[in-house]
Amino acid sequence: MQLRARTPKLAARLLAGLVPLSLVIGATVSARQPGAPPVVSPHSVKGQNPLPMPAPLQPNGKEAKNGDPVDRYPETGPELSLGECIAIALERQPSLRAVKDSAAATEAGYRALTNFGTAETLFSPDLDIRKQQAKRGLMATSAEYQKLHNEVVQDVTRLYYTAVYAKQQLQLADRIVVRLDLLVAIGEDVLKNTPANQLEGFNLLKLLMMKNGLVEAQKLQVSARVGRQKALAGLREVMAVDDRMFSFQVKDKELPVMSQTAALTKDRVVKLALERRPELVLAAAGVDAFRLEVYAQGKIPFKRVVPTLASGADIHAKEIPAPNRGTDYRPGGIIPEMPTQLVGSKYDRVCRAMAFASRAEAVYDKARNLILLEAETAFLDFDLASQRLTLSKKQFDISKQLQKQADDIAELTKAKDQLVQAAVTVAKTQSDYVEVVYQYLLALAALERVTAGGIRPNFPDR
């Protein structure tokens, strides 16, 4: 009985190009992947900062009106760059260590099988096939390590720039709160000390609207401050450090806007994803190992109960890739299935193994389809962020002109409420601009993971 030859064409290239597991375990983990060109937006300007840095408010030890200290979350310790945070995470992350330990156990099992000589095949006629399955297990473990490595790099990048983003938003909120607080005080003075016939339309209603704008700005201030602490907490978890034992600060004070050096297309992203993603290697190793199980069962004619490759747990039962039930469509993969033993005659066991092998091929096909979807979605997210960055920069320039016009009008009239409206509009435009830069950086980090390092953004200090 022969099995249909449906091994995916791409599987051979993926398996052949996989780095041996011993090299993965013994190599020093590096955060830099030299040789890959940086990819950035064609709409950005080299060396341009997303916003002029406002002077941060210096804590003076006084208390706010609610009795809380000005600086609720002081940050101490050395400043770490993005590259240093990635290096620490790759060195200390327990998930990576766990995969390394699993790889060591798999490799030890493979060595144990190779120690059996020719005589053992008389008692275990499927031994040679089990050795081949063990090799596929090594490939699968290596691919799983690389997959987790890519995810850790993206997680650190995302959390690092989230902390920087929140800091910039906090500085914007601090600046607008100070400005609005001053304007509200001026408005109260004008309303109190100016005759009614000289108020030029300024009234209590407009003053209350000014105060409402101040409270809204204070709410954004609180959200930004807490958001930064949450991002730093997540970053510490990925880096596997404890703030009580090792406190640090992120080095970057503002989000960088990258420079364009090479064109980026959807076809290129898809091509790199299909060539480099470790999930495809993992799925292809499963197809090969499950097909070998058919031949292994056929080698044992008389036993009624025969263990399978699942008894050694070389091919893990998990979705490839894992599902993401967010706002975007991202279904989960198919879970490989193989019992620890097959029961019945040789014919029955072989037939059942063939069904499981056919399911493994469906696992590969589904994984490939999901990677295609993820690559296309990641490129479209990047393209959207690039276009929004261009428009937000234009809007930011307009907001500066708006602020100047409002200042000129307020100097000649009592229309202090127009100053408040202009200040809120300008602050919102600046905040939106910072957010667009932030989303753009996240899109770049996602492209790096989706292409398994085929596209490597040249983030500063990495």
VOGU-3710 file (C-alpha; in Angstrom, 3 decimals, decimal comma):
1> mqlrartpkl> 0,000/0,000/0,000  1,433/3,373/-1,003  0,632/6,790/0,328  -0,311/9,593/-2,023  2,707/11,790/-2,717  1,317/15,126/-1,612  4,241/16,524/0,327  4,176/20,295/-0,332  6,781/21,494/-2,797  7,923/24,237/-0,477
11> aarllaglvp> 8,564/21,826/2,379  11,775/20,490/0,861  13,306/23,960/0,577  12,223/24,919/4,060  13,563/21,748/5,635  16,809/21,896/3,683  17,480/25,489/4,702  16,797/25,016/8,391  19,703/25,676/10,734  20,762/22,538/12,632
21> lslvigatvs> 19,445/22,445/16,149  22,872/22,084/17,708  23,859/25,426/16,180  20,739/27,074/17,524  21,404/25,819/21,046  25,121/26,598/21,049  25,053/29,944/19,288  25,098/33,225/21,148  21,773/35,021/20,774  22,208/38,355/19,069
31> arqpgappvv> 19,631/41,098/18,739  21,043/42,306/15,410  20,626/40,610/12,079  23,178/42,295/9,801  22,776/42,391/6,082  19,030/43,016/5,907  18,203/46,474/4,480  16,177/48,843/6,634  12,626/49,357/5,438  10,812/52,566/6,200
41> sphsvkgqnp> 8,128/54,775/4,825  8,588/56,651/1,545  6,639/59,509/3,112  9,041/60,288/5,960  11,998/62,660/6,200  15,380/61,550/7,433  16,331/62,912/10,829  12,924/64,472/11,446  11,483/64,112/14,927  7,751/63,533/15,251
51> lpmpaplqpn> 7,323/66,499/17,589  9,406/69,249/19,118  10,150/68,064/22,597  8,271/70,168/25,160  10,168/70,964/28,307  9,035/68,423/30,912  7,504/69,664/34,116  10,004/69,335/36,924  8,570/67,901/40,162  9,043/70,452/42,903
61> gkeakngdpv> 7,922/68,365/45,844  4,585/70,166/46,120  1,267/68,412/46,155  -1,509/68,694/43,641  -4,983/69,896/44,588  -6,109/66,346/45,311  -3,225/65,817/47,721  -1,276/63,419/45,508  2,386/64,082/44,741  3,230/65,599/41,365
71> drypetgpel> 5,386/62,651/40,302  3,461/59,519/41,249  5,732/57,122/39,361  9,378/58,206/39,572  11,720/56,308/37,253  15,241/55,407/38,283  18,107/53,262/37,074  20,235/53,170/33,946  18,856/54,060/30,539  18,551/51,072/28,195
81> slgeciaial> 18,233/51,313/24,426  15,927/49,156/22,332  18,811/46,895/21,344  19,847/46,372/24,956  16,277/45,540/25,995  16,013/42,985/23,184  19,332/41,400/24,140  18,265/41,059/27,783  14,908/39,559/26,798  16,506/37,003/24,502
91> erqpslravk> 18,914/36,041/27,260  16,482/35,835/30,171  12,980/35,087/28,805  11,809/31,826/30,473  9,792/30,789/27,421  12,938/30,738/25,310  14,790/28,799/27,979  11,953/26,278/28,109  12,145/25,717/24,344  15,911/25,264/24,616
101> dsaaateagy> 15,399/22,648/27,322  12,845/20,862/25,153  15,322/20,965/22,294  18,006/19,442/24,503  15,633/16,655/25,535  14,687/15,979/21,917  18,312/15,873/20,892  19,096/13,471/23,742  16,290/11,201/22,562  17,635/11,267/19,027
111> raltnfgtae> 21,119/10,323/20,263  19,613/7,463/22,251  18,007/6,085/19,076  21,252/6,358/17,120  23,029/4,307/19,782  20,992/1,250/18,831  22,893/-1,059/16,515  21,798/-3,348/13,693  20,874/-6,180/16,031  18,135/-4,109/17,656
121> tlfspdldir> 16,268/-3,877/14,349  15,439/-7,589/14,693  13,320/-6,782/17,735  12,236/-3,311/16,531  11,906/-3,362/12,750  10,576/0,214/12,780  13,757/1,563/14,439  15,219/3,151/11,301  11,989/4,994/10,657  11,846/6,169/14,274
131> kqqakrglma> 15,300/7,684/13,780  14,046/9,613/10,777  11,052/10,832/12,759  13,394/11,979/15,511  15,252/14,118/12,958  11,961/15,780/12,044  11,392/16,367/15,737  14,702/18,208/15,918  13,661/20,365/12,970  10,309/21,120/14,599
141> tsaeyqklhn> 11,932/22,138/17,885  14,397/24,388/16,093  11,547/26,036/14,181  9,588/26,513/17,398  12,569/28,266/18,980  12,955/30,622/16,015  9,230/31,397/16,064  9,350/32,344/19,745  12,544/34,343/19,161  10,768/36,442/16,519
151> evvqdvtrly> 7,782/37,003/18,790  9,971/38,146/21,703  11,745/40,681/19,477  8,408/42,108/18,333  7,017/42,193/21,877  10,026/44,112/23,201  9,899/46,571/20,301  6,177/47,153/20,709  6,327/47,655/24,493  9,468/49,797/24,306
161> ytavyakqql> 7,933/52,235/21,847  4,619/52,122/23,704  6,431/53,452/26,761  8,088/56,174/24,668  4,745/57,023/23,045  3,023/57,343/26,415  5,825/59,595/27,662  5,401/61,950/24,716  1,660/62,016/25,191  2,182/62,778/28,866
171> qladrivvrl> 4,461/65,693/28,023  1,881/67,049/25,605  -0,820/66,672/28,235  1,374/68,398/30,849  1,933/71,318/28,522  -1,722/71,749/27,581  -2,848/71,439/31,216  -0,484/74,227/32,258  -1,658/76,404/29,366  -5,361/75,771/29,939
181> dllvaigedv> -5,022/76,291/33,673  -3,519/79,711/33,000  -6,227/80,601/30,463  -8,997/79,548/32,853  -7,490/81,769/35,550  -7,343/84,660/33,080  -10,958/83,999/32,022  -12,123/84,037/35,627  -10,336/87,331/36,172  -11,830/88,843/33,018
191> lkntpanqle> -15,344/87,733/33,957  -14,952/89,041/37,502  -13,295/92,410/36,883  -14,580/93,466/33,456  -17,864/95,381/33,066  -20,573/93,406/31,303  -20,713/95,832/28,365  -16,983/95,279/27,694  -16,891/91,459/27,772  -17,299/91,246/23,961
201> gfnllkllmm> -19,416/88,083/24,155  -17,387/86,332/26,849  -19,685/84,898/29,532  -20,004/82,279/32,259  -21,018/79,573/29,774  -17,776/79,986/27,825  -15,794/79,961/31,066  -17,408/76,675/32,069  -16,571/75,240/28,651  -12,964/76,289/29,222
211> knglveaqkl> -12,954/74,524/32,580  -14,430/71,420/30,972  -11,601/71,426/28,410  -9,104/71,638/31,263  -10,628/68,593/32,986  -10,539/66,634/29,711  -6,851/67,446/29,346  -6,219/66,322/32,926  -7,939/62,997/32,167  -5,619/62,476/29,193
221> qvsarvgrqk> -2,712/63,341/31,464  -3,672/60,586/33,896  -4,227/58,043/31,102  -0,818/58,755/29,577  0,961/58,490/32,919  -0,639/55,150/33,809  -0,269/53,880/30,239  3,479/54,355/30,390  3,707/52,384/33,613  1,683/49,525/32,115
231> alaglrevma> 3,976/49,447/29,077  7,049/49,400/31,310  5,546/46,589/33,386  4,985/44,535/30,233  8,495/45,307/29,033  9,966/44,096/32,319  8,024/40,842/32,021  9,336/40,165/28,517  12,853/40,996/29,708  12,277/38,809/32,813
241> vddrmfsfqv> 13,535/41,475/35,223  12,069/42,632/38,520  11,675/46,361/39,140  12,525/45,812/42,798  15,872/44,253/41,904  16,705/45,938/38,584  15,048/49,240/37,733  15,791/50,927/34,428  14,573/53,663/32,113  14,032/53,565/28,374
251> kdkelpvmsq> 16,660/55,596/26,567  14,525/57,094/23,789  12,714/60,290/24,720  10,722/60,562/21,509  9,492/58,298/18,743  11,806/58,184/15,733  10,603/58,820/12,198  12,538/56,525/9,909  14,111/57,350/6,534  13,240/55,613/3,264
261> taaltkdrvv> 15,945/53,550/1,565  14,079/50,852/-0,392  10,653/50,290/-1,844  8,367/47,833/-0,101  5,660/45,898/-1,918  3,072/43,344/-0,921  4,641/40,733/-3,198  7,988/41,113/-1,482  6,458/40,748/1,980  4,528/37,633/0,936
271> klalerrpel> 7,574/36,086/-0,723  9,766/36,610/2,337  7,082/35,246/4,661  6,663/32,038/2,658  10,420/31,529/2,422  11,398/32,278/6,020  8,543/31,664/8,466  9,446/28,937/10,986  5,782/27,969/11,313  5,965/26,494/7,809
281> vlaaagvdaf> 9,051/24,527/8,775  7,213/23,226/11,824  4,196/22,212/9,747  6,367/20,628/7,039  8,265/18,609/9,648  4,923/17,359/10,914  3,852/16,279/7,421  7,058/14,313/6,988  6,932/12,689/10,443  3,292/11,702/10,084
291> rlevyaqgki> 3,889/10,158/6,668  6,765/8,168/8,133  4,377/6,853/10,772  2,486/5,036/8,024  5,620/3,129/7,036  6,562/2,539/10,674  3,220/0,854/11,325  3,669/-1,244/8,184  7,008/-2,573/9,487  5,336/-4,354/12,419
301> pfkrvvptla> 3,002/-7,085/11,110  1,998/-9,111/14,175  1,586/-6,730/17,116  -1,894/-5,516/17,972  -0,748/-2,434/19,918  2,066/-0,319/18,458  3,342/3,005/19,906  3,415/6,019/17,575  5,627/9,065/17,321  3,256/10,868/19,723
311> sgadihakei> 4,535/8,700/22,570  7,794/10,631/22,303  5,995/13,997/21,883  8,423/15,109/19,176  5,700/16,858/17,180  3,705/19,040/19,537  -0,072/19,282/19,247  -0,693/22,990/18,807  -2,271/25,365/16,347  0,101/26,574/13,624
321> papnrgtdyr> -0,086/29,577/13,761  -2,090/30,417/16,881  -5,414/32,235/16,427  -5,962/35,939/17,028  -9,546/36,855/17,872  -9,100/40,608/17,568  -10,748/43,148/15,316  -9,103/41,700/12,195  -10,010/38,363/10,651  -7,398/35,899/11,852
331> pggiipempt> -8,679/32,333/12,250  -6,678/29,687/14,038  -4,765/26,865/12,446  -5,503/23,148/12,568  -4,116/21,100/15,451  -2,082/18,020/14,444  -3,580/14,788/15,776  -1,899/11,473/16,535  -2,677/9,038/19,392  0,168/7,623/21,448
341> qlvgskydrv> -0,539/4,148/20,099  -2,473/2,466/17,308  -4,477/-0,689/17,931  -5,495/-3,431/15,497  -4,103/-5,461/12,657  -1,339/-4,146/10,439  -3,860/-3,142/7,772  -6,076/-1,285/10,265  -3,158/0,502/11,864  -1,713/1,585/8,516
351> cramafasra> -5,091/2,878/7,320  -5,552/4,903/10,457  -2,017/6,299/10,237  -2,704/7,341/6,640  -5,730/9,331/7,788  -3,653/11,165/10,383  -0,961/11,841/7,766  -3,574/13,329/5,454  -4,707/15,563/8,324  -1,091/16,732/8,761
361> eavydkarnl> -1,094/17,875/5,136  -4,213/19,919/5,876  -2,327/21,444/8,823  0,414/22,561/6,444  -2,038/23,954/3,881  -3,906/25,915/6,560  -0,662/27,269/8,042  0,447/28,464/4,610  -2,891/30,181/3,985  -2,762/31,934/7,349
371> illeaetafl> 0,780/33,130/6,754  -0,309/34,533/3,393  -3,166/36,363/5,101  -0,914/37,700/7,843  1,709/38,913/5,370  -0,846/40,777/3,260  -2,503/42,288/6,344  0,835/43,406/7,787  1,756/45,139/4,537  -1,626/46,884/4,325
381> dfdlasqrlt> -1,268/48,072/7,933  2,150/49,460/7,062  0,836/51,162/3,935  -2,029/52,709/5,902  0,352/53,988/8,591  2,636/55,480/5,931  -0,164/57,406/4,256  -1,596/58,595/7,558  1,855/59,803/8,574  2,021/62,075/5,531
391> lskkqfdisk> -1,433/63,525/6,167  -0,826/63,958/9,889  2,350/65,908/9,196  0,373/68,343/6,997  -2,281/68,661/9,689  0,396/69,300/12,291  1,795/72,204/10,213  -1,710/73,661/9,844  -2,272/73,454/13,600  0,747/75,667/14,251
401> qlqkqaddia> -0,739/78,357/11,985  -4,055/77,987/13,797  -2,386/78,587/17,144  -0,698/81,741/15,870  -3,961/83,157/14,503  -5,754/82,431/17,779  -2,988/84,186/19,734  -3,294/87,286/17,522  -7,091/87,434/17,932  -6,966/86,953/21,683
411> eltkakdqlv> -4,474/89,811/22,049  -6,973/92,242/20,515  -10,213/90,974/22,097  -11,568/89,267/25,221  -12,033/86,000/23,287  -9,984/83,879/25,643  -12,279/80,953/24,912  -10,946/80,937/21,342  -7,467/80,510/22,757  -8,687/77,483/24,681
421> qaavtvaktq> -10,342/75,998/21,613  -7,219/76,582/19,552  -4,993/75,118/22,253  -7,145/71,999/22,512  -7,206/71,613/18,713  -3,444/72,032/18,438  -2,812/69,605/21,276  -5,132/67,032/19,719  -3,395/67,396/16,352  0,007/66,946/17,957
431> sdyvevvyqy> -1,271/63,971/19,917  -2,706/62,411/16,754  0,605/62,931/14,990  2,516/61,148/17,736  -0,006/58,312/17,650  0,394/57,922/13,873  4,174/57,724/14,252  3,652/55,139/16,983  1,352/53,029/14,794  3,875/53,267/11,983
441> llalaalerv> 6,644/51,887/14,200  4,387/49,034/15,335  3,656/48,230/11,690  7,391/48,018/11,005  7,899/45,709/13,997  5,063/43,491/12,754  6,638/43,297/9,288  9,876/42,075/10,842  8,109/39,221/12,613  5,841/38,354/9,698
451> taggirpnfp> 8,841/38,035/7,371  10,958/36,306/10,066  13,615/39,014/9,854  13,583/39,252/6,070  12,574/42,887/6,528  14,528/44,407/9,373  13,775/48,035/10,244  16,825/49,999/11,272  15,496/51,194/14,624  17,876/53,563/16,460
461> dr> 20,383/52,008/18,898  19,605/48,468/17,895
//
